[in-house]
Amino acid sequence: MSDTTTRPRRQPSVRRLPLAAPLRLARPSDMWLKPASSVVVATAIPNLVLFSIDRLDLVMYTMAGSLCALYGHSLPYARRARTVVAVVLGMLAGLAVSLVTASLTDSTAVLIAVGALLAAGQKLLCDATRIGPPGPLIFTFVSSAALFSPQQLGQVPGHLALTLGAGAVSWLVTVAGPALIRREGPERHATARALNAAAAYAAEPGHRTRRAAVAAVHAAWQTLLAAGRPTPVRRALERLVVHAEAALSAGAPDADGGTPAADPAVLRDWAARTRARGPVPTPPAAPGTAAELFGIEAERAVLRPTAPGQARRALLRRLGPGSPLLPIAARALLGCALAGYVSSAAGVGRPYWAIVTAASLYQANVTLSWNRTLQRTLGNLIGVLVFAAVLPVTRTGPLALIGCCLFFSFAAEALITRNYWLGSVAVTPMALLVLEYAGSHPAGELIGDRVLDTVIGAAVGFLAAMLVTNRRATGRVESALAAAELARAHAVQTLAAPGPAPTALEAARRRLTASLVELREADDTAAGEWWQRDLPQEEVLAAEQAGHRTLAATAIRQGLIAPAPENGAV
């Protein structure tokens, strides 16, 4: 079983940078409401408390904790609880460094250097831990803004206590409340995404839809395995993911009447009912379901005691020498430092916005960084105009200011999944309005500084992305290619064994799936990088096609799909 082949292409050293594509709007995420509503609630509670005691000048410190409510919404609640705690502690650590530094020196050069170091470290840690959106940008925004806020050393403990208190509110809003209302909510959403992706592949088989479906199914299994003790609902979700895998393996019907394709309408109906609040749909039993679920349970039992050690070792590998993440962190360090110094030389008194703008650009490769440069610049410039329009309203009273900040917090999360530039239109006025809590500032000065910081941060930041090369991207592809070939060889060996155990087949198939997901991610990242040797495109394509055939053969052996005439080779 294979997909339509594509012609291998030679990778030039310099690639054409797109202009229109990065600005196109996409469909909104199916989860945008959760972070949007969470950050509004987590921000409103401390803001109203400060309003009641007439201390809105302290909002910047509670806002640092409130923004932690943006993280972890795609994770099952057990893992989300740990993740949000880690986010709050990370936010607290970065803010502590900034506040102590601001209290000890007023040298702009020192403050910019510390801000750049923090931005690079936050980028590296967030990428290494794969914490997910919104990534390091929230940490960098808070720590950079705090660096340029007047501070006394004796005030630092109290300000950090405010952040910790607001962070506790964020934890309650993002973990405790939703877990009580809908215990398996994240698992249901992950399963629904897998079913929808499988439906898209069944409706339109091809490399793009297959890769998306493989990644979605893999993510669903990871979510279910991380969810903790299996419940009746989680068992039902596992059966649905088995059907998504079967649909992915079956593909399209062939002319000889081979394996029939799954019905996309049925898969989408299951996805809609899974995402809804009603009972999880109960599909008809698929062949091989019992064997696969037995393998899943065995894998869950094996992973439970060793997962912490495995996670630590994986994190150390991603932080260690030779990691492809290190050049991206170096770009952030150089770009943020240069942006801050150029902005300061241009006359901006508090150039933290230039640092934040530069930090926001650094994605997995140069092409994606260019896309973010366009999006950030356009969104910030429009956002400044929105800020100028709403500023008179916010100065009518503190409740008006609080209401506008909450509105823009909600709008940012509602819009950013459609395109980053659209979300930036709301983020920019929200970030500028936070300054108003400490007292009014001249509107012309605020607007002029932000426009100048945006242009300088974007231009200098992207220049650093081009100067600091990431030649390790090709090496990552080669390593992922070798791992995929080893995983496929192991799966073929397992298939050839007389009467392989269901657990062995399941483990081999899961390992091969994970290796193909990693190979696709590595190849996509390297494809947008500059100044590197040619990518092994032919080998990657061959490994993907061979891996897909082996996955299909494994699914046939497990009884997930019926054999078809062309599926004989593995």
C-alpha positions in Angstrom: 0.0 0.0 0.0 1.5 3.3 -1.0 0.5 6.9 -1.7 1.0 8.8 -4.9 4.7 9.5 -5.3 6.2 12.9 -5.6 9.3 13.9 -7.6 12.3 14.4 -5.3 13.6 17.9 -5.4 17.0 19.3 -4.9 17.3 21.6 -1.9 18.9 24.9 -2.8 21.0 26.8 -0.3 18.7 29.9 -0.5 15.0 29.6 -0.9 12.3 31.9 -2.2 10.5 33.6 0.7 6.7 33.7 0.4 4.7 36.9 0.8 1.0 36.2 0.5 0.9 32.6 2.0 2.0 33.6 5.5 -0.9 36.1 5.8 -3.7 33.8 4.7 -6.3 33.0 7.3 -6.9 29.4 8.4 -9.8 27.7 10.0 -9.9 28.4 13.8 -8.7 25.7 16.1 -11.3 23.5 17.7 -9.9 24.4 21.1 -9.5 28.2 21.0 -12.3 28.8 23.5 -10.6 27.0 26.3 -7.4 29.1 26.6 -9.4 32.2 25.7 -11.9 31.8 28.5 -9.3 30.5 31.0 -7.0 33.5 30.6 -10.0 35.9 31.0 -11.1 34.2 34.2 -7.6 33.9 35.6 -6.9 37.6 34.8 -10.3 39.0 36.0 -10.1 37.5 39.5 -6.8 39.1 40.6 -7.5 42.3 38.7 -10.8 42.8 40.5 -9.2 42.1 43.8 -6.5 44.7 43.2 -9.3 47.1 42.1 -11.1 46.6 45.3 -8.1 47.6 47.3 -7.1 50.4 44.9 -3.8 48.8 43.9 -4.1 48.4 40.1 -0.5 49.5 39.8 0.5 46.0 40.8 -1.4 44.3 37.9 1.9 43.7 36.0 2.9 41.2 38.7 -0.4 39.3 38.9 -0.6 39.4 35.1 2.5 37.3 35.0 0.8 34.5 36.9 -2.5 34.9 35.1 -0.9 34.3 31.7 0.1 30.8 32.8 -3.6 29.9 32.2 -2.7 29.8 28.5 -0.7 26.6 28.8 -1.5 22.9 28.8 -5.0 22.9 27.3 -4.3 20.0 25.0 -2.9 17.7 27.8 -4.8 15.2 29.9 -5.5 16.6 33.3 -3.0 14.6 35.2 -0.2 15.8 33.0 -1.7 19.3 32.7 -1.6 19.7 36.5 2.2 19.1 36.5 2.8 21.2 33.4 1.0 24.3 34.7 2.9 24.0 38.0 6.1 23.9 36.0 5.0 26.9 33.9 4.2 28.9 37.0 7.5 28.1 38.6 9.3 28.9 35.3 7.5 32.2 35.1 8.4 33.0 38.7 12.1 32.2 38.1 12.3 34.5 35.0 10.5 37.3 36.7 12.7 37.0 39.8 15.9 37.3 37.7 14.4 40.4 36.0 13.2 42.1 39.1 16.4 41.5 41.0 18.4 42.8 38.0 16.2 45.9 37.6 16.7 46.6 41.3 20.5 46.4 41.2 21.2 48.3 38.0 19.8 51.0 35.7 22.3 50.4 32.9 20.3 49.8 29.7 23.2 47.8 28.2 23.1 45.4 31.1 19.3 45.1 31.1 19.3 44.3 27.4 22.0 41.7 27.8 20.1 40.0 30.6 16.9 40.2 28.6 18.5 38.5 25.6 20.0 35.8 27.8 16.6 35.1 29.4 14.9 35.0 26.0 17.4 32.5 24.6 17.2 30.3 27.7 13.4 30.4 27.6 13.3 29.5 23.9 15.7 26.6 24.5 13.8 25.2 27.5 10.4 25.5 25.9 11.5 23.9 22.7 13.3 21.1 24.6 10.3 20.3 26.8 7.9 20.7 23.9 5.5 22.6 26.1 3.4 23.7 23.2 1.7 27.0 22.4 2.1 29.8 23.3 5.7 28.6 23.8 8.4 30.9 25.2 6.9 34.2 24.1 4.8 34.8 27.2 7.8 34.2 29.5 9.9 36.6 27.4 7.2 39.3 27.4 6.9 39.2 31.2 10.6 39.0 32.0 11.6 41.7 29.4 8.9 44.1 30.6 9.9 43.6 34.2 13.5 44.4 33.4 12.6 47.9 32.5 10.2 48.6 35.3 11.5 50.6 38.3 12.1 48.2 41.2 13.6 48.2 44.7 15.1 45.0 46.1 12.9 45.0 49.1 9.8 45.0 46.9 10.8 41.8 45.0 9.5 39.2 47.5 6.0 40.8 47.6 5.8 41.2 43.9 6.8 37.5 43.4 4.1 36.5 45.9 1.5 38.3 43.8 2.7 36.3 40.8 2.6 33.1 42.7 -0.9 33.8 43.9 -2.2 34.6 40.4 -0.4 31.5 39.2 -2.4 29.4 41.7 -5.6 30.9 40.4 -4.5 30.0 36.9 -3.9 26.4 38.0 -7.3 26.2 39.5 -8.9 27.6 36.4 -7.1 25.4 33.9 -6.9 22.2 35.9 -9.2 21.9 38.9 -12.3 23.4 37.4 -12.4 21.7 34.0 -11.4 18.3 35.6 -14.4 18.4 37.8 -16.8 19.3 34.9 -15.4 17.0 32.2 -12.9 14.4 33.4 -11.9 13.0 30.0 -12.2 16.3 28.0 -8.6 16.4 26.6 -8.7 12.7 25.6 -12.0 13.2 23.9 -10.7 16.1 21.9 -7.5 14.2 20.9 -9.6 11.2 19.8 -11.9 13.5 17.8 -8.9 15.0 16.0 -7.6 11.6 15.1 -11.0 10.6 13.7 -11.3 13.8 11.7 -7.8 13.3 10.3 -8.5 9.7 9.4 -11.7 10.9 7.7 -9.8 13.5 5.7 -7.4 10.8 4.5 -10.2 8.4 3.6 -11.9 11.1 1.6 -8.7 12.3 -0.2 -5.8 9.8 0.1 -2.4 11.3 -0.4 0.9 12.1 1.3 -0.3 15.3 3.0 -3.5 13.8 4.5 -1.7 10.6 5.4 1.0 12.4 7.3 -1.5 14.5 9.1 -3.6 11.4 10.0 -0.6 9.5 11.3 0.5 12.4 13.5 -3.0 12.9 14.8 -3.5 9.2 15.7 -0.1 9.0 17.3 -0.9 12.1 19.4 -4.2 10.5 20.4 -2.5 7.4 21.7 0.1 9.5 23.5 -2.7 11.5 25.2 -4.6 8.3 26.2 -1.4 6.7 27.5 -0.6 9.8 29.6 -4.1 10.1 31.0 -3.5 7.7 33.8 -5.9 5.0 35.1 -8.1 3.7 32.3 -11.8 4.5 32.8 -14.9 3.2 30.8 -14.8 6.4 28.8 -11.1 6.1 28.0 -11.6 2.5 27.0 -14.3 3.6 24.6 -12.0 6.3 23.2 -9.2 3.7 22.7 -11.6 1.7 20.6 -12.4 4.7 18.5 -8.7 5.4 17.9 -8.3 1.7 16.8 -11.0 2.5 14.2 -9.1 5.6 13.1 -5.9 3.5 12.7 -7.9 0.9 10.7 -9.2 3.6 8.4 -5.7 5.0 7.9 -4.4 1.5 7.1 -7.2 0.7 4.8 -6.9 3.7 2.6 -8.8 3.9 -0.7 -10.5 0.9 -2.3 -8.6 -0.4 -5.3 -9.9 -1.3 -8.7 -9.6 -5.1 -7.9 -11.9 -4.8 -4.9 -9.2 -4.9 -2.2 -9.4 -3.4 1.2 -12.4 -1.1 1.3 -11.9 2.5 2.4 -13.5 3.7 5.6 -16.6 5.9 5.3 -15.5 9.5 6.0 -19.0 10.6 7.0 -19.1 7.9 9.7 -15.7 8.9 11.1 -16.7 12.6 11.2 -20.0 11.7 12.9 -18.0 9.8 15.5 -15.7 12.7 15.9 -18.5 15.2 16.4 -20.2 13.0 19.0 -16.9 12.3 20.8 -16.2 16.1 21.1 -19.7 16.8 22.3 -20.8 16.4 25.9 -22.9 13.3 25.3 -21.8 9.6 25.7 -18.9 8.4 23.6 -20.1 6.6 20.5 -19.8 2.9 20.5 -18.6 1.7 17.1 -19.0 -1.9 15.9 -16.2 -4.1 17.0 -13.3 -4.0 14.5 -11.2 -7.2 13.9 -8.1 -7.1 16.1 -9.5 -4.5 18.6 -9.1 -6.8 21.6 -5.5 -7.6 20.6 -4.6 -4.0 20.2 -6.2 -2.9 23.4 -4.4 -5.7 25.2 -1.1 -4.3 23.7 -2.1 -0.7 24.8 -2.7 -1.9 28.4 0.6 -3.7 28.4 2.4 -0.6 27.1 0.6 1.6 29.8 1.9 -0.8 32.5 5.4 -0.7 31.2 5.5 3.1 30.7 4.1 3.9 34.1 7.1 3.4 36.3 9.8 4.5 33.8 8.2 7.5 32.2 9.9 10.1 34.5 13.3 8.7 33.8 12.7 8.5 30.1 11.4 12.1 30.0 14.5 13.3 31.8 16.9 11.5 29.5 15.0 12.8 26.4 15.2 16.4 27.8 18.9 16.1 28.4 19.5 14.9 24.9 17.6 17.9 23.5 19.6 20.2 25.6 23.0 18.6 25.1 25.8 19.1 22.6 24.8 18.5 19.0 21.1 19.3 19.6 19.4 21.0 16.6 17.8 23.3 19.1 21.0 25.1 20.1 21.4 27.1 16.9 17.8 28.4 17.3 18.6 29.5 20.9 21.8 31.2 19.5 19.7 33.1 17.0 17.4 34.2 19.8 20.4 35.4 21.9 22.0 37.4 19.1 18.8 38.7 17.6 17.3 39.9 20.9 20.5 41.5 22.0 21.0 43.3 18.7 17.4 44.4 18.5 17.6 45.9 22.0 20.8 47.7 21.4 19.7 49.1 18.1 16.4 50.2 19.6 18.2 51.9 22.5 20.5 53.7 20.1 17.5 54.9 18.2 16.2 56.7 21.3 13.7 54.2 22.8 14.1 54.5 26.6 12.7 51.0 27.4 13.4 48.8 24.4 11.8 45.6 25.8 9.3 45.5 23.0 12.1 45.2 20.4 13.5 42.2 22.4 10.1 40.6 22.5 9.5 41.2 18.8 12.8 39.6 17.9 12.2 36.7 20.3 8.8 36.0 18.7 10.3 35.4 15.2 12.4 32.4 15.9 10.7 29.3 14.6 12.1 25.9 13.6 13.8 27.2 10.4 14.5 30.4 8.5 11.5 30.2 6.2 9.1 29.8 9.1 10.9 32.7 10.9 10.4 34.8 7.8 6.7 34.0 7.9 6.5 35.0 11.5 8.4 38.2 10.7 5.7 39.3 8.2 2.9 38.2 10.6 4.3 40.0 13.6 5.1 43.2 11.8 1.7 43.5 10.2 -0.2 42.5 13.4 1.8 44.9 15.6 1.4 47.9 13.3 -2.4 47.4 13.0 -2.5 46.7 16.8 -0.9 50.0 17.5 -3.7 51.7 15.6 -6.3 49.8 17.6 -4.6 50.8 20.8 -4.7 54.5 19.7 -8.5 54.1 19.0 -9.4 52.5 22.4 -7.0 54.5 24.6 -9.5 57.4 25.2 -12.1 54.8 26.3 -9.7 53.1 28.8 -8.9 56.4 30.4 -12.5 57.0 31.4 -12.0 54.8 34.5 -10.3 51.7 35.9 -13.2 49.4 35.2 -13.1 50.4 31.5 -9.3 49.7 31.5 -9.9 46.2 33.1 -12.7 45.5 30.6 -10.7 46.4 27.6 -7.7 44.3 28.7 -10.0 41.3 29.3 -11.6 41.8 25.9 -8.3 41.9 24.1 -7.0 38.8 26.0 -10.0 36.9 24.8 -9.8 38.2 21.3 -6.1 37.3 21.0 -6.8 33.6 21.7 -9.9 33.7 19.5 -8.0 35.1 16.5 -4.4 33.8 16.8 -5.3 30.2 15.6 -6.6 31.7 12.4 -3.3 33.5 11.8 -0.6 34.8 14.1 -0.8 38.3 12.6 -4.6 38.5 13.4 -3.9 37.5 17.0 -1.1 40.1 17.2 -3.7 42.8 16.4 -5.3 42.0 19.8 -2.1 41.2 21.7 -0.5 44.6 20.9 -3.1 46.8 22.5 -3.4 44.4 25.5 0.3 44.6 26.1 0.3 48.4 25.8 -2.8 48.8 28.1 -1.0 46.8 30.9 1.3 49.8 31.2 -1.7 52.1 31.9 -2.3 50.3 35.2 0.8 52.0 36.6 -0.3 55.4 35.4 -1.0 57.2 32.1 1.8 57.7 29.6 1.9 60.1 26.7 0.0 58.4 23.9 2.3 59.7 21.1 5.4 58.4 22.9 3.9 54.9 23.5 2.8 54.6 19.9 6.0 55.9 18.4 8.2 53.7 20.6 6.2 50.6 19.7 6.2 51.2 16.0 10.0 51.8 16.1 10.6 48.8 18.3 8.5 46.6 16.0 10.3 47.6 12.9 13.8 47.3 14.5 13.0 44.1 16.3 11.6 42.4 13.1 14.4 43.6 10.8 17.3 42.9 13.2 15.7 39.6 14.5 15.3 38.2 11.0 18.9 39.3 10.1 20.1 37.2 13.0 18.1 34.2 11.7 19.9 34.4 8.4 23.3 34.9 10.0 23.2 32.1 12.5 22.9 28.9 10.4 21.4 25.6 11.6 23.5 23.0 9.7 22.4 20.5 12.3 18.9 20.3 10.6 20.2 18.0 7.9 21.9 15.9 10.5 18.6 15.5 12.4 17.0 14.2 9.2 19.7 11.7 8.7 19.4 10.5 12.3 15.6 10.3 12.0 16.0 8.4 8.7 18.3 5.8 10.4 15.9 5.5 13.3 12.9 4.9 10.9 14.9 2.3 9.0 15.8 0.5 12.3 12.2 0.6 13.5 10.9 -0.8 10.2 13.5 -3.6 10.3 12.4 -4.4 13.8 8.8 -4.5 12.7 9.6 -6.7 9.7 11.5 -9.1 12.0 8.6 -9.2 14.5 6.2 -10.0 11.6 8.4 -12.8 10.4 8.6 -14.4 13.9 6.3 -17.5 14.2 3.2 -16.5 16.1 4.3 -13.1 17.4 2.7 -11.9 20.7 0.1 -9.1 20.4 2.2 -7.0 22.7 5.3 -7.4 20.5 3.4 -6.5 17.4 1.8 -3.5 19.0 5.2 -2.2 20.4 6.8 -2.6 17.0 4.0 -0.8 15.2 4.0 2.0 17.8 7.8 2.4 17.5 7.6 2.6 13.7 4.7 5.1 13.8 6.7 7.4 16.2 9.8 7.2 14.0 7.8 8.1 10.9 6.3 11.1 12.7 9.7 12.2 13.8 11.1 11.8 10.3 8.4 13.9 8.8 8.9 16.6 11.4 12.7 16.7 10.9 12.3 16.8 7.1 9.8 19.6 7.2 12.0 21.6 9.5 15.1 21.1 7.4 13.3 21.9 4.2 12.9 25.5 5.2 16.4 26.0 6.5 19.2 27.9 4.6 22.9 27.3 4.1 23.0 23.6 4.4 23.9 20.5 2.4 21.2 18.9 0.2 18.6 16.8 2.0 18.3 13.1 1.3 14.8 13.5 -0.3 14.8 10.3 -2.2 15.8 8.3 0.9 13.2 10.0 3.0 10.4 9.4 0.5 11.4 5.7 0.1 11.6 5.3 3.9 8.1 6.8 4.3 6.6 4.6 1.6 8.2 1.4 3.0 7.2 2.3 6.5 3.6 2.8 5.4 3.6 -0.6 3.7 5.0 -2.2 6.8 2.4 -0.5 9.0 -0.3 -1.9 6.8 1.2 -5.4 7.0 1.3 -5.1 10.8 -2.3 -4.0 10.9 -3.3 -6.9 8.7 -1.5 -9.3 11.0 -3.2 -7.8 14.0 -6.6 -8.2 12.3 -7.3 -4.5 12.1 -7.9 -4.6 8.3 -8.5 -7.3 5.7 -5.6 -8.1 3.4 -5.6 -6.8 -0.2 -3.8 -8.2 -3.2 -1.3 -5.4 -3.4 -0.4 -5.5 0.3 1.9 -8.5 0.1 5.2 -6.6 0.3 6.5 -5.2 3.6 
